[in-house]
Amino acid sequence: MGGVSGLLLQITPNGGRTWLLRVSVGGKRREIGLGGFPDVTLAQAREQARETKYQIRRAIDPVEEHKAARAALVAMHRRGLTFADATDRCLAAKLDAFRNAKHRQQWENTLQTYAMPELGRMLVDDITVQDVLRVLEPIW
């Protein structure tokens, strides 16, 4: 379709339409998604298909390259998660399990009183055993 071999418009049973590029990469047949129609026009799909085929000719696997880029992005976002943000997410998910409102409040107050002053601004990846001990020793 569109003058590029392997380019096709896939129509799903629900009526969704997406551009696919069927190619062979390293002896494996791949279907590479190029985006949904009408967000990606035929002209854009053609250009992406040509660019993808060019990468394959240069011995670059576009699917693996995309996975690596996505993994790097996820790692970067995880790297920026502070203890305070992680605590907020965890409490939002777990506090409903407590039937008693007093218990919910105790969890929140304990974390705010003891952990947040020491760990709140720290990145989760940077917290060490010594940091946790610094929080727990006054309580013990």
Helices and strands as residue ranges (DSSP letters): E 7-11, E 17-25, E 28-36, H 42-57, H 62-79, H 83-94, G 95-97, H 101-110, I 111-115, H 116-119, G 124-126, H 129-136
